[in-house]
Amino acid sequence: MKSETNRSSGEGALLEVRDLSVSFHLMEGRVAAVSRVNLSLFPGEVLGVVVQSGCGKSVTARAILRIIPIPPGDIERGQVLFQGRDLLTFSNKEMEKVRGGKISMIFQEPMTSLNPAYTVGDQIAEVLRFHRGQDKKNALKQAVEMLSKVEIPDPVRRARSYPYQLSGGMRQRAMIAMALACQPRILIADEPTTALDVTTQAQILRLIKELQTSSGMSVMLITHNLGVVASLADQVVIMYAGRVVEQGPTRAIFYKHHHPYTNGLLRSLPRLDQAQRELIEIPGTVPRLEKMSPGCAFANRCDRALAKCTAEPPPTRQIGPRHYSTCWLEANLP
């Protein structure tokens, strides 16, 4: 893989998130949405971030691009290093050049992300005019080319269409065209196949992978689908209740995982080679973020929990090359 070549040649991480904590100050009190998150994305790599709903995936992505509403949001601590520079120290004007130009994001629901008052072509052209200084005519021409690149049929006509005139799959392709218009170094895809049918999901994921391979960009793919991660990602980050519990190479996560939560996720997957196998669910529910214990967030659902798991924050151990687990257990689970 290209990402393996980059790492072996000593090329550093393109994006590093260090000790990132984000909270929201609500009427109920302070809610720690993301707590001391660490992750790295290397050039040409696909990083799969596996998170169930409400566990901090979108907050992490939005914190990287600094599009969290402040207040009530607050980036309390940490660094977001892009090409060695901390984005959290950038001015608003400097961040405007980064968003869309160097780091782009595909949001979960394109219907609410696209402006219903403007045509799809105008919205893609606006990105090119802002970041590349192109005139309207050339920007619209390139917008049509981008729609063709993401395999939208009759791109000239679709460029003149409004978002409501496109199907869900076409809107998602238009969002991808907009995100890639300026050839960013990093694409953050926040559950890019939400609310799409299975066939369209497969088409969108294939498209993202093909564009990533042809352009050499890095992708942070946020999803709750481990099947998607297995087929696309080089590295995997497992998050739970706003915290990273395990991260490592995809093969290591699937076959040499360490954290009980990772084990629970994998045991709940259906397998074609074991058609009659009963699916094993993870008991309990995710704790309320404003009522987190000082110890491991997964302790109340873990069948291997120790007495100290609820009282003390677990250490982060290195299990293998680029493979880390935040848990008191020392032995691998498989």
ABEGO torsion letter per residue (X at the ends): XAAAAAAAAGBBBABBBBGBBBBBBBAAEBBBABBGBBBBBBBGBBBBBBBBBGAGAAAAAAAAAGABBOOABBBABEBBBBGGBBAAABBAAAAAAABGAABBBBBABAAAABBAABBAAAAAAAAAAAAAGBBAAAAAAAAAAAAAAAGBBGAAAAAABBAAABBAAAAAAAAAAAAAAAGBABBBBBGAABGBBAAAAAAAAAAAAAAAAAAGBBBBBBBABAAAAAAABABBBBBBGGBBABBEBAAAAAAABABAAAAAAAAABBBAABAABBBBBBBEBBBBAAABBABBAAAAABAABBAAAAABBBBBBBABBGBBBBBABABBAX
